[in-house]
Amino acid sequence: MKGKLAIGGLLLGAALGAYRRLRRPTSLEGRFADAPIKILIVGGGFGGLAVARGLARMFDGSKDVGVALQDHRNYTTFWPMVPSVIPSNAEVRHVAHSLRRILKPLGIEFFQDEVEEVDFETRRLKVAERD
């Protein structure tokens, strides 16, 4: 009986692994600067990263679409875990994650600039001047 359960568990694990691998989006091929369709995501928080993953899944390796994410920091913070860092229950590396490391496998470019103004009519974004 234990042998059958072990084999069943192995088969279930293999099926779950195959499902996760098939569900992973193919990296976008189009560069943001060269693509005929450009999508810029402003903000690398929970919402921005969810949109980035959704777009990568939707366009699935397309060369016609260039997606970029812009944020003033090059990392994202998992805020629900921040209180765990204070008593040393969690390390900082578990709370802060590199945006570039998250976005690169998706084929999404990252720009680090602070947004000052968004003009929706002309579809332009004004970034803060650097010192």
N, C-alpha and C positions, 0 to 999 in steps of 0.2 A: 504494500500500500504506500509506504514512504517513497519507494522508487517511482511509482506513478505520479505522486504529488511533485516530486523533484523534476521529472520530465515535463509535467504540465507547467510548472513554474518557469522552467527554461524556455519552453515554447512561447509562453505568454510574454516573457521578457524580450525574446527575440522579435516577436510581433510588435511590441511596443517600441522597441528600438528602430525597427524598419519604418513604422508609422511616423516617428519623430523625424527621421532622416528624410522621408518623402515630403513631410510638411514644411521643412526648412526651405525658405525662399532661395531662388538662384540669385546670385549677386547681379545687381544692375550693371550693364555694360556701358551705358552712356555717361560721358563726363558732363558735369553741370555747365561748364563754359561752352561746350560744343553742341549740346543737345538742342534740338528744335523745340522741345517742350521742357521748360525749367520749372521746378517746384522748390521753393525755399521754405523751410520750416524754421520759425523763430522760437527758440527756447528748447533746451535739452532736458526738461523735467519729465515727469511721468507721461504727460500728454504728448509732448514732442517726440519722445521715443516710441510711444505707441503708434503715432502717425507714421513715423519713419518705417517701423516694421510692417505696418499695414500697406504702405505704398510699395515697399520692396516685394511683398507677397503679391500685391495686385498686378504690378508690372513685370514681375518674374523674369529678370534677365534682359529686359528691353534695352535697345540701343537708342531709341527715340526719346527717352525720358532721362533727364538729369535731375537728381534729387540732392539737395544739400541741407544741412542743418547748421544754424548759426546760434551761438550762445556766447555770453561774455566770459564764461568759465570753460575750461577744457575737461571738466568732470561733472558727473551728476551725483547727487546725494540721495541715498535711500533714507529719508527722514524718519520713518517709523523705527529704525534701528539706532538712531542717534543717542537716545537715552541709555542704551546698553553700553555705549563706549565709556561713559563716565565712571561706572563702577568696574570697568575692565572686563565686562562680560563678552564684549565683542571688540575686534580690532578695527582700526580706521579703514583698513583695506577692504573690509566687508561692508562698509557704509558708503564710501566714495568710489565711483567707478569711472574710468576714462571713457569719454564720449567717442574718441577716435577708435578705441579698441572695440566698442560696441557697434559702431557704424561701418567700419571697414569691411567686415564680412558681408554686409548687405549691399555694398557698392555705393554707399552714400557718403558724400564728401562733408567735411566739417570745416567751418569758418569760425574763428574766434574773434569776435568784435562785439562791442556794445551797441545796441540799436538805440538811436536817438529819436527817430521819426519814421513813420510809415505813411506813404502817400498811395492810397489805394487806387485813385483815379489814374495816375501815371504808372502804377505798379513799380514804384521806386522805394528803396530803403535807404535811409541816411544813417550812417554809423558814426560813432564818436571819433573825433580826431585823436591820434596817439601823440604822446609827448615826444 
